[in-house]
């Protein structure tokens, strides 16, 4: 009887705390979100319209005229950012609000994912704030620049949160203790049975909708950048893992079949979106590629140049002049293009002469298009593709009969310079540096100083109007209490705060690893899956960081590497740290509950009580 009274007292106390804490937490989140909106409206997204190969090029893809022309820049880059601009401009949003809402969506989904895994209101709210106020949102190039790299951080947070929700749906990846299931109150158990009886169809529909949204977000991320193929293995792994979990945990054959089919919805939406984008380009330009700089015959020609064995090739000079000469010698089609070859060797990025000013890094992809255009050979995309399809066939024949020798160095991808083992080994430290910047970006972080141009040039005003920005007042200040200088100072402070928080989260990751290993030794795997997932996410971020370092080494500029890498690695590492922290908190909570004998109280129809919910 005394024990029963103690249990009732715990329940009543936890309910009281729940009724007090929940409204306070809700108010905190509303205030924090409003403050974050004020930051977005003060530190504006800014459009660099003079960057004709970058910002202005991506902007041009959002206009109808893009599909009416066909010049050497038209299909230079993937169309994803143009689609994003079209989407929010059609809805009637301006660039500031659209970017802010994407960050809010990412924060909500990550918070929801933490809730579904660990049933902790405090942890879920903390995850929401952690994502929403991530200082990368206010970084000069990675946060406020109207360029595709600024879209990656919130978009990948959103994608990762959706994939976690997808993976956890119907097949929870955090096991409930048997004691929680065994001591559920009878009325909660009956409620659970009623929900189970009606949740089948509704649950399947919800899962299908979740899958469709996940596939659409993955599609946009893939269409943003030419190297977004790196996301595919993770995407495929999660869907495969979901299929395996479904087959292992469900016994009903019909339920298994339905779940497996629905698990394929994200893949179908993703594949359909990419195929549609390619079909649009084929319809308007005669080529079914997302871009023709790294894909198709032009990309294939550049890849073949990289593959030619040549001691003059280095991590800085990917395409030596001598490699180009060897390719020309085996290609009658190229030899007939005298004007094109002259422009290729003496104009643009290599002027006045390619031997005195060799092509650095991947700039052959740009130099080639420029030479074709300047020599008058750019009739249309289809014609250029056919020309270089013939050239590639001649080079392939030369590789086959021995006139050209392929390098024995290692390729990471065909579109990047191959390396010797020693050249690969020296990338280890720079890769670790990228991961370190993800945790502590203070050495590279630049608080945004960008501002929209007030120039009356038609290209500028046209772009600003497309973005929902008033050309006559492109940098409005809405709040007297929050000046630009004050907002920048807040950003600087945020970086320092996040550095401290991230170090604490790193410690929680290490503690969670110890907890999981100790649990596995005792045949308990309650948090093994989320902690394993956290480790895999960090390793995956490391692999991408490694590929970026491979690409950017020739530039020898840390900030450029930071710009290319950290926007994509941050969501992976931060999500991993949240998973580890959630696992650790959940493990500690369960251990404390077992010591106080409150395990029976913590189980409801969803496996949680107010005490458990608050975490």
VEXLUMLO-32027 format. One record per atom (N, C-alpha, C): residue in one letter; x, y, z. Coordinates in steps of 0.1 Angstrom, whole numbers, plus 5000, padded with zeros to 4 digits. Layout:
REM residues N
AXYZ/...
***
This chain:
REM residues 615
X500849885000/X500050005000/X500950135000/X501950125008/X502950235009/X503550254995/X503950144989/X504550154976/X503650214966/X502350174967/X501350234957/X501150384959/X501150424972/X501050574974/X502250644969/X503450584970/X504650654965/X504550664950/X504050564943/X503950574929/X502950674925/X501750684931/X500750784928/X501350924930/X502150944941/X502751074944/X503651114932/X504451014927/X505351044916/X504651094904/X503551014901/X502751044889/X502151184890/X501551214902/X500951354904/X501951464903/X503151444909/X504151544908/X504651564894/X504751454886/X505251464872/X504151534864/X502851504866/X501851574859/X501851724861/X502051764874/X502051904878/X503251974870/X504451904871/X505551964864/X505351974849/X504651874843/X504251874829/X503451994826/X502452024834/X501552134831/X502152264833/X503252274841/X503952394842/X505052414832/X505752304829/X506952324820/X506552334806/X505452254802/X505052254788/X504752394783/X503852474790/X503552614785/X504852704785/X505652684795/X506852764795/X507752734783/X507852604780/X508652554769/X508152614756/X506752604755/X506152654742/X506452804740/X506352874751/X506553024750/X508053044746/X508952974752/X510352984749/X510552964734/X509952854728/X510152824714/X509552934705/X508452984709/X507853084701/X508653214701/X509153254713/X510053374713/X511353354706/X511953234707/X513153204700/X512953204685/X511853154680/X511553154666/X511353294661/X510653374669/X510453514665/X511753594664/X512553564674/X513853634674/X514753584662/X514653454658/X515353404647/X514853474634/X513553494633/X512953564621/X513553704621/X513653774632/X514153904632/X515653904627/X516353804630/X517753794625/X517753784610/X516853694605/X516853674590/X516453804583/X515553884589/X515054004583/X516054114584/X517054094593/X518054204595/X519354174587/X519754044588/X520954004580/X520453934567/X520154014557/X519453974545/X520253864537/X519453784529/X520053714518/X520553814508/X521653794502/X522153894493/X522553824480/X522353904469/X522453854455/X523653924449/X524653834445/X525853894438/X525653874423/X525053974417/X524553964403/X525753974393/X526954014398/X528054024388/X528853894387/X528453794395/X529153664394/X528453584383/X528953614370/X528253554359/X528353404357/X529353344363/X529553194363/X528953124375/X528453204384/X527953144397/X526553194400/X526453304409/X525153354414/X524253394402/X524753474393/X523853524382/X523453404373/X524353314371/X524053194363/X522953114369/X522953084382/X521853014388/X520553094388/X520653224390/X519453304389/X518853294375/X519653294365/X519153294351/X518253164349/X518553054356/X517852934354/X516452944359/X516053044366/X514753064372/X513853144362/X514353194351/X513553274342/X513153194330/X512053224324/X511553154312/X512553164301/X513253284300/X514153304289/X515253194289/X515553134300/X516553034301/X516252914291/X514952884290/X514552774281/X514452814267/X514552944264/X514452994250/X515853004244/X516853004251/X518253024246/X519052894247/X520152894241/X521052774241/X522452824238/X523152874249/X524552914247/X525452834256/X526752864256/X527652774263/X527552774278/X526752864284/X526552874298/X525152814302/X524352784293/X522952744296/X522852624305/X523552514302/X523552394309/X524852364317/X525452474321/X526752464328/X526652404342/X525552434349/X525352384362/X523952314364/X523852234374/X522552164377/X521452274379/X520152234377/X519052334377/X518452344391/X518852274401/X518152274414/X517852404420/X518852494420/X518652624427/X517652714419/X517652704406/X516652774398/X515252724402/X515152594404/X513852544408/X513352594421/X514352604430/X514052664444/X513552804443/X514252884435/X513853024433/X512453034427/X512152944417/X510852944410/X509752904421/X510052804429/X509152764439/X508752874449/X509652934455/X509253034465/X508753164459/X509253194447/X508653314441/X507253294436/X506953174432/X505553144428/X504553144440/X505053104451/X504253104464/X504053244468/X504953334465/X504853474469/X505753514480/X506753434483/X507653454494/X508853534488/X509553614497/X510753674493/X511953584497/X513153614493/X514253524496/X514553504511/X514453614519/X514653604533/X513653514540/X512353534537/X511353444544/X511453304539/X511753284527/X511853144522/X512953074529/X514153134530/X515253074536/X514953044551/X514353144558/X513953124572/X513053014573/X512053004565/X511052894567/X511652754564/X512652754555/X513352624553/X514052584565/X514752684572/X515452654585/X514452604595/X513252674596/X512252634606/X511752494603/X511552454590/X511152324587/X512152224591/X513452254588/X514552164592/X514552144607/X514352254615/X514452244629/X513252164634/X512052184629/X510852114633/X511051964631/X511551924619/X511651784615/X512751714624/X513851784626/X514851724635/X514251714649/X513551814654/X512951804667/X511951684668/X511151674657/X510151564657/X510851424657/X511951424649/X512751294649/X513251254663/X513851354670/X514351324683/X513151284693/X512051344691/X510851314699/X510451164696/X510351134684/X509950994680/X510950894685/X512150924686/X513150824690/X513250814706/X513250934712/X513550934727/X512450984736/X511351034730/X510151074738/X510551174749/X511451264746/X511851364756/X511551504750/X510651574757/X510151704753/X511351804753/X512151794764/X513251884765/X514351864754/X514551734752/X515551704741/X515051744727/X513751724725/X513151764712/X513251914710/X512851994721/X512952134720/X514352184719/X515352124726/X516752154724/X517252134710/X516852024704/X517251994690/X516652094681/X515452134683/X514852244675/X515652374675/X515952414687/X516752534689/X518152524683/X518752404685/X520052374681/X520152394665/X519152344658/X519252354644/X518852494639/X517752544645/X517252674640/X518252794642/X519052784653/X519952894656/X521352854652/X521552754644/X522952724640/X523552844633/X524752884637/X525353004632/X525753004618/X525752884612/X526052874598/X525052944589/X523852964595/X522753044588/X523153184585/X524153234593/X524453374592/X525953394587/X526453284581/X527853294576/X527753364562/X528853434559/X528853524547/X528553444534/X529253334531/X529053264519/X528153144521/X528053084532/X527352964535/X525952984540/X525653104545/X524353124551/X523453224544/X524053344540/X523153454535/X523453484520/X524353414514/X524553444500/X523553364492/X522953434482/X521953364474/X522553274464/X522953164469/X523753064461/X523352924466/X523552824458/X523152694462/X523752634474/X525052674477/X525652624489/X524952664502/X524252784502/X523552824513/X522252744516/X521852674505/X520652594507/X520952454513/X522152414511/X522452274516/X522352264531/X522752354540/X522652324554/X521252294559/X520252384556/X518952354561/X518252234553/X518552224540/X517952114532/X518451984537/X519751974540/X520251844545/X519851814559/X519651914568/X519051884581/X517651834579/X516951894570/X515551844567/X515551704562/X516451674552/X516551544547/X516851434557/X517851464566/X518251374576/X517151344586/X516451454590/X515351434599/X514251344593/X513951374580/X512851294574/X513351144572/X514551124569/X515050984568/X515050914582/X515350984593/X515250924606/X513750884609/X512850974606/X511450954609/X510950834600/X511450824588/X511150714579/X511650584584/X512850584589/X513450464594/X512750414607/X512350504615/X511750474628/X510250434627/X509550474616/X508150454615/X507850304614/X506950254623/X506550114623/X507650014628/X508850064627/X509949974632/X510950054641/X510550084653/X511350174662/X512750124663/X513650224662/X515150184663/X515650204677/X514750244686/X515150254701/X514150154707/X514650044713/X513849944719/X513249994732/X512049964735/X511449984748/X511749874757/X512149904770/X512349794779/X511149704781/X511349584784/X510249494786/X509349534798/X510049594808/X509249634820/X508249744816/X508549834806/X507649934802/X506449874795/X506649764787/X505649704780/X504749624790/X505349564799/X504649464808/X503749534818/X504149654822/X503349714833/X502449834828/X502149834815/X501249934810/X499849924817/X499350044821/X498050044827/X496949984818/X495949904823/X494949844815/X494249934805/X493850054810/X493050144802/X493950194790/X495250214793/X496150264782/X496350144772/X496350024777/X496549914768/X495349894759/X494149914765/X492949914756/X492950024746/X493350144750/X493450254741/X494450224729/X495550154733/X496550124723/X495950024713/X495149924718/X494549834709/X493549894699/X492749994705/X491850064696/X492650144685/X493650204689/X494450284679/X495050184669/X495550074673/X496049974664/X495049924654/X493849914658/X492749864649/X492449964638/X492650094641/X492250194631/X493450264624/X494650234629/X495750304624/X496350244612/X495950124608/X496550054597/X496550144584/X495350174579/X495250244566/X495750394568/X495350454579/X495850594582/X497350594583/X497850494590/X499350484592/X500050464579/X499550384570/X500150364557/X500050484548/X498950554549/X498850684541/X499850784546/X499950794559/X500950884565/X502350854561/X502650714562/X504050674558/X504250704543/X503250684535/X503450714520/X503750864518/X502950944525/X503151094524/X504551134529/X504951074540/X506351094546/X507351054535/X507150944529/X508050894519/X508150984507/X506951034502/X506951124491/X507651254494/X507451314506/X508151434509/X509651414510/X510051294516/X511451264517/X512051254503/X511351184494/X511851174480/X512051304473/X511051394476/X511051534469/X512251614474/X512551604488/X513651684493/X514951624488/X515051494488/X516251424482/X516451464468/X515351474460/X515451514446/X516051654445/X515551754453/X516051884452/X517451894456/X517851824467/X519251824471/X520151764460/X519751664453/X520451604442/X520651694430/X519551774428/X519551864416/X520351984419/X520752014431/X521352144434/X522852144429/X523552034429/X524952044426/X525451924418/X526551944411/X527051844402/X527551724410/X528051744422/X528651634430/X527651574440/X526351604439/X525351554449/X525151404448/X525751344439/X525751194438/X526251134451/X527051204459/X527551154472/X526451124482/X525251184480/X524151154489/X523451024486/X523550974474/X522850854470/X523150724478/X524450694481/X524650574490/X523950584503/X523950704510/X523150714522/X521650694520/X521150754510/X519750744507/X519350594505/X520150534497/X519850384494/X520050304506/X521050334514/X521250254527/X520150264536/X519550384538/X518450404547/X517250324542/X516950334530/X515750264524/X515950104525/X517250064523/X517449914524/X517349874538/X517949954548/X517749924562/X516349914566/X515550004561/X514050004564/X513449874559/X513749834547/X513249704542/X513649594551/X514949584555/X515449474563/X514749474577/X514549594583/X513849604596/X512449554595/X511849594584/X510449554581/X510349404580/X511149344573/X511149194571/X511449124583/X512349184592/X512749114604/X511749124615/X511049244616/X510249274628/X508749244626/X508249234614/X506849204611/X506649064607/X505649004613/X505348854609/X504248844599/X503348944598/X502248934589/X502748954575/X502648854566/X503148864552/X502548984544/X501249014546/X500549124540/X501149254544/X501349264557/X501949394563/X503349414558/X504049304557/X505449314552/X505449364537/X504549304529/X504549344515/X504149494514/X503149534521/X502749674520/X503849774524/X504549744535/X505549824540/X506749834531/X507149714525/X508249714516/X507949804504/X506749794498/X506349874487/X506350024490/X505750054502/X505750194506/X507150254509/X508050164513/X509350214516/X510050254503/X509550204491/X510150244479/X509550374473/X508550434480/X507950554475/X509050674474/X509950684485/X510950794483/X511850774471/X512250654468/X513050624457/X512350654444/X511050624443/X510250644431/X510050794429/X509750874439/X509551014438/X510951084434/X512051044440/X513351094437/X513651064422/X513550934418/X513950904405/X513050974395/X511750984398/X510851054389/X511151204388/X511551264398/X511951404398/X513151434390/X514151344392/X515451364384/X515151334369/X514351234366/X514051204352/X513251314346/X512351374353/X511551484348/X512551604344/X513451634353/X514351744351/X515251714338/X515651594337/X516451554325/X515551564313/X514351524314/X513451534302/X513151674298/X513051764308/X512851904305/X514051964296/X515251924301/X516451974293/X516451904279/X515951784278/X515951714265/X514951784256/X513851824262/X512751884254/X513252024248/X513852104257/X514252234253/X515652244246/X516552154250/X517952164245/X518452044237/X517651944236/X517951824229/X518951734235/X519251754248/X520151664256/X519551634269/X519451504273/X518851464285/X519851454297/X520551564300/X521451574311/X521051684320/X521451674333/X521251784342/X522151894340/X523351864335/X524251974330/X525151904320/X525851984312/X526651924302/X528151964304/X528452024315/X529852054319/X530551934325/X529851854333/X530451734339/X529751614335/X528651624327/X527951504322/X528051504307/X527651404300/X527551394286/X528951394279/X528951424267/X530251404259/X531351504263/X530951624267/X531951724271/X532551684284/X531751644294/X532351584306/X533151464304/X532651374294/X533451254291/X534751284285/X534851384277/X536151424271/X537151474282/X536651554291/X537551604302/X537951484310/X537051384313/X537451274321/X538551184314/X538451184301/X539451104293/X540851174293/X540851304293/X542051374294/X542751344308/X541951344318/X542551314332/X543051174332/X542451084324/X542850944325/X544150914317/X544651004309/X545850984302/X547050984311/X547850874310/X549050864318/X550050974314/X550451054324/X551351174321/X552051214333/X553351204334/X554151254346/X553951394349/X553551474339/X553351624341/X552051654349/X551151554350/X549951574357/X550151574372/X549651674379/X549851694394/X548451724400/X548451724413/X547151764420/X546751904417/X547651984412/X547252124408/X546952134393/X547752064385/X547552064370/X546951934366/X545651934365/X544851814362/X544951774348/X545051874339/X545051844325/X546251924318/X547451864319/X548551924313/X548351944298/X549052044292/X548952074278/X549351954270/X550351874275/X550851754268/X549751644267/X548851634277/X547751544277/X546751584266/X546551714265/X545651754254/X546251724240/X547551744239/X548251724226/X548151574222/X548251484232/X548151344229/X546751304224/X545751364231/X544351344227/X544151394213/X544651514209/X544451564196/X545151484186/X546251424189/X547051344179/X546251214175/X545351164184/X544651044180/X543251074176/X542851204174/X541451234171/X541451314158/X541151254147/X541051334134/X539951444135/X538851414143/X537751504144/X538251634151/X539051624161/X539651744168/X540651814159/X541451734152/X542451794143/X541851884133/X540551854129/X539851934118/X539352064124/X539352074137/X538752194144/X539952294148/X540552344138/X541752424140/X541452554149/X540352624145/X540052744153/X539652714167/X538952604169/X538652554183/X539852534191/X540852454185/X542052424192/X542852544195/X542852644186/X543652764188/X543052844201/X541752844201/X541052914213/X541352834226/X541352704224/X541552614236/X542952634242/X543852664234/X545252674238/X545752824241/X544952924236/X545553054237/X544553164242/X543353124247/X542453224251/X541853194265/X540953274270/X540253244282/X541153224294/X541053114301/X541753094313/X543253054311/X543653034299/X545052994296/X545853104288/X545153214285/X545853314277/X547153364284/X548153394277/X548253394262/X548553254256/X549053164265/X549453034259/X549352924270/X548752814267/X548452704277/X549752654283/X550852654276/X552152604281/X552752704292/X552552834290/X552952924300/X551952944311/X550752924308/X549652944318/X548752824318/X549252714324/X548552584323/X547152584330/X546252504326/X544952494332/X545052434346/X544552504356/X544552464370/X543252394373/X543452284382/X542252214387/X541352174376/X540052194379/X538952144369/X538552244359/X539452354357/X539052464348/X538952414333/X539452294330/X539252254316/X537852244312/X536952214322/X535552204319/X534952334315/X535552444320/X535152584316/X535852624303/X537152604303/X537952644291/X537452584278/X537052454279/X536552384267/X535252454262/X534352484271/X533052544266/X533352684260/X534252754267/X534552894262/X535252884248/X536152784246/X536752774233/X535852744222/X534852654225/X533852614215/X533052734211/X532652814221/X531852924219/X532653034211/X533853064215/X534653164208/X535053134194/X535152994191/X535452954178/X534252944169/X533052974174/X531952974165/X531352834164/X531752734172/X531252604170/X530052574179/X529652664187/X528552634196/X527252674189/X526752574181/X525452594174/X524352574184/X524352454190/X523452424201/X523952304209/X523352274220/X523852164228/X523952024221/X522952004213/X522851874206/X524051854196/X524351964189/X525451954179/X526751934186/X527052004197/X528251994205/X528451854211/X527351804216/X527351664221/X527751564210/X527251584199/X527551484188/X529051504184/X529551624183/X530951644179/X531851574189/X531651594202/X532551534212/X532251384214/X531051334211/X530851194211/X531751124201/X531951184189/X532951134179/X534351144184/X534651254190/X536051264196/X536351164207/X535351144215/X535551044226/X535650904221/X534950874210/X535150734204/X536550714198/X537050824193/X538450814187/X539450794199/X539250864210/X540150854221/X540050714227/X538850664229/X538650524234/X539350424226/X539250444212/X539950344203/X541450354206/X542050474208/X543450484211/X543850424224/X543050434234/X543250364247/X543350214244/X542350164236/X542250024234/X543349964226/X543850034216/X544949984208/X546350024212/X546450094223/X547750124229/X548350254225/X547750334216/X548350454213/X548350554225/X547350544233/X547250614246/X547350514257/X547950554268/X548050464280/X547350534291/X546450454298/X545750504309/X546650504322/X546450604330/X547150624342/X546850504352/X547850474360/X547650364370/X547350434384/X547250564384/X546950634397/X545450604400/X545150644413/X543750614418/X542850724415/X541650694410/X540550794409/X539650784420/X539150904426/X538050904435/X536750904427/X536750994417/X535650994407/X536351024394/X535750994382/X536351014369/X536551164366/X535751244373/X535851394371/X536851464379/X537651394387/X538651464395/X540051404392/X541151474394/X542451424391/X542751304399/X543351204392/X543851084399/X545051114407/X545351034418/X546451054427/X547250934430/X548450954433/X549350844438/X548950814453/X549450704458/X549150674472/X549650774482/X550850834479/X551350934487/X550551064487/X550051094475/X549251214474/X547851194481/X547451074481/X546151044489/X546351054504/X547450994508/X547750994523/X547851134529/X548351234521/X548551364527/X547251444528/X546151384523/X544851444525/X544151414538/X544851324546/X544251284558/X544051394568/X545051474570/X545051584580/X544051694575/X544051734563/X543051834558/X541651784560/X541351654558/X540051594560/X539651604575/X540551574584/X540251594598/X539951744602/X540651824594/X540451974597/X539052014593/X538551954582/X537151984578/X536151944589/X536351824594/X535451774605/X535651864617/X536851914620/X537052004631/X536252134629/X536352184617/X535552314614/X534052294616/X533552174613/X532152144616/X531852164630/X532752124639/X532452134654/X532852274658/X533952324653/X534452454658/X534852544646/X533952614640/X534252694628/X534952824630/X535352854642/X535752994645/X536853044636/X537752954632/X538953004625/X538653044610/X537452984605/X537153014591/X535853094590/X535053094600/X533653154600/X533753304597/X533053354588/X532953494585/X531553544586/X531253634596/X529953684598/X529553764585/X528353744581/X527853794568/X528053954567/X528653994556/X528754134554/X528154174540/X527454074535/X526854094522/X525654194522/X525454254511/X524254344510/X523854344495/X522654364493/X522154364479/X522554504473/X522854494460/X523354604453/X522254704449/X522454824450/X521454924446/X521654974432/X522554904424/X522754944410/X521454924402/X521255014393/X520055014385/X520154924372/X521254854371/X521454764360/X520354664358/X519854654346/X518654564344/X518854424350/X520054364349/X520354234354/X520154224369/X520554334376/X520454334390/X518954354394/X518354444389/X516954474393/X516054354389/X516254294378/X515454174374/X515654064384/X516854044388/X517153934398/X516453964411/X516654094416/X516054134429/X514554114429/X513954154418/X512454144417/X512054004417/X512753914411/X512453774411/X512553714425/X513453774433/X513653724447/X512653794457/X511853874452/X510853944460/X511454054468/X512554114463/X513354224469/X513054354462/X512754454469/X512454594463/X513854654458/X513954664445/X515254724440/X515554864445/X514454934449/X514655074454/X515055074469/X514854964476/X515254954490/X515554804492/X516754764487/X517054614487/X517554564501/X517854654510/X518354614523/X517654684534/X516354664535/X515554734545/X515854684559/X515654784568/X515854754583/X514554774589/X514054664595/X512654654601/X512554684615/X513654664623/X513654674637/X514654774642/X514154864650/X515054964656/X515954904667/X515454794673/X516154734684/X517254634679/X517154604666/X518154504661/X518754564648/X519854634650/X520654684639/X521454574632/X521954604621/X522854504614/X524054474622/X524654584628/X525854554636/X525554474648/X524454494654/X524054414666/X523754264662/X523154254651/X522854114646/X524154044642/X525154114637/X526454054634/X527154014647/X527054094657/X527654064670/X526953944676/X525653924675/X524953804679/X525553684672/X525753694659/X526253584651/X527653544656/X528453644659/X529853604665/X529653534678/X528753584686/X528553514699/X528053374698/X527153354688/X526553224685/X527653124682/X528653164674/X529753074670/X530453024682/X530653114692/X531353074704/X530452984713/X529253014713/X528252924721/X528252794715/X528052784702/X527952654695/X529252574697/X530352634696/X531652564698/X531552494712/X531152564722/X531052504736/X530052394736/X528852414730/X527852314730/X528352194723/X528952214711/X529452094703/X530552014711/X531352084718/X532352004726/X531651924737/X530551974743/X529851894752/X529151774746/X528651804734/X527951694726/X528951584722/X530151634719/X531251534715/X531451444728/X531551504739/X531651424752/X530551324753/X529351374750/X528151284751/X528251174741/X528751194730/X528951094720/X529850984725/X530951024731/X531950924737/X531250844748/X530550914756/X529850844768/X528750754762/X528050794752/X527050704746/X527650584740/X528850594734/X529550474728/X529950384739/X530450434751/X530750344762/X529550284767/X528450354768/X527150294773/X526650184764/X526750204751/X526250104742/X527149984742/X528450004742/X529349884743/X529149804756/X528949874767/X528749804780/X527349734779/X526349794772/X525049724771/X525149604762/X525949614751/X526049494742/X526749384749/X527749414758/X528349304766/X527449234775/X526349304779/X525349244787/X524049204779/X524249204765/X523249164756/X522049254757/X522249384759/X521249484758/X521549584747/X520649594738/X520949684726/X519949794724/X519449844735/X518449944735/X518750064726/X519950124728/X520350244720/X521450214710/X521650084707/X522750044697/X522550104684/X521250104679/X521050154665/X521250304664/X520650384672/X520850524671/X522250574672/X523050504682/X524450544683/X525250494671/X524950384666/X525650334654/X525350424642/X524050474641/X523750564631/X524450694632/X524650744645/X525450864647/X526950844642/X527550734645/X528850714641/X528950704626/X527950644619/X527950634605/X527850774598/X527050854604/X526850994599/X528151074599/X528851054610/X530151124611/X531151074601/X531150944600/X532050884590/X531750924576/X530450934573/X529950974560/X530351124557/X530251204568/X530651344566/X532151354563/X532851264570/X534351254568/X534651214553/X533951124548/X534151084534/X533851194524/X532851274527/X532551384518/X533651494520/X534051514532/X535151614535/X536351574527/X536651444527/X537851394520/X537751424505/X536551404499/X536351434485/X536551574482/X536051664491/X536151804489/X537651854489/X538351794499/X539851824500/X540551774488/X540151664483/X540751604470/X540551714459/X539351764459/X539051864448/X539751994450/X539752054462/X540152194464/X541652214468/X542452104469/X543752114473/X544552214464/X544352214451/X545052294442/X544852444445/X543752484451/X543552624454/X544352674466/X544652584475/X545452614487/X544852734495/X543452724496/X542752834504/X541752764513/X542052774526/X541252704536/X539752744535/X539552874533/X538152924533/X537352864522/X537952844510/X537252784499/X536852634502/X537852564509/X537452424513/X536352434523/X536452524532/X535352544542/X534052564535/X534052654525/X532852684518/X532252564511/X533052494504/X532552374497/X532152264506/X532752244517/X532552124525/X531652144537/X531752244545/X531152254558/X529652274558/X529152334547/X527752344546/X527052214545/X527752114539/X527151984538/X527451884549/X528651904555/X529051814566/X528451854579/X528151984581/X527552024594/X526251954597/X525251944588/X524051874592/X524251724596/X525251664589/X525551524593/X526151504607/X527151584610/X527751584623/X526851624634/X526151734632/X525251784642/X524051684645/X523551624635/X522451524637/X523051404644/X524251374641/X524851254648/X525051294663/X525451414666/X525651454680/X524351454687/X523251494681/X521951494687/X521451354690/X521751264680/X521351124682/X522151064694/X523451094695/X524251044706/X523751104720/X523451234720/X523051294732/X521651234737/X520751214727/X519451164730/X519551024736/X520450944730/X520650804735/X521250804749/X522150894751/X522750904765/X521750944775/X521051054772/X519951104781/X518950994784/X518450934773/X517450824775/X518050704783/X519250674781/X519850564789/X519950594804/X520450724806/X520550764820/X519150774827/X518150824820/X516850834825/X516250694828/X516550594820/X516050464823/X516750394834/X518050424835/X518750364847/X518250434860/X518050564860/X517550634872/X516150584875/X515350564865/X514050514868/X514050374874/X514950284869/X515050154875/X515450154890/X516350254893/X516850264907/X515750314916/X514850394911/X513750444919/X512450364918/X512550254911/X511450164910/X510250224903/X510450314894/X509350384887/X509150334873/X509750224870/X509550174856/X508150144852/X507350104863/X505950074860/X505150194856/X505550304862/X504850434860/X505050484846/X506250464841/X506650534829/X506050484817/X505250374817/X504650314805/X503250364803/X502950414792/X501650454788/X501350374775/X500350414768/X500050344756/X501150364746/X501950474747/X503050504738/X504350484744/X504350424756/X505550394763/X506150514770/X505350614774/X505850734781/X504850794790/X505250854801/X504450924810/X504851074810/X504151164817/X504651294818/X506051304823/X506451224832/X507851224837/X508851184826/X508451074819/X509351034809/X509351134797/X508251194794/X508151284783/X509051404785/X509051454797/X509851574800/X511351544799/X511651414801/X513051374800/X513851424812/
***
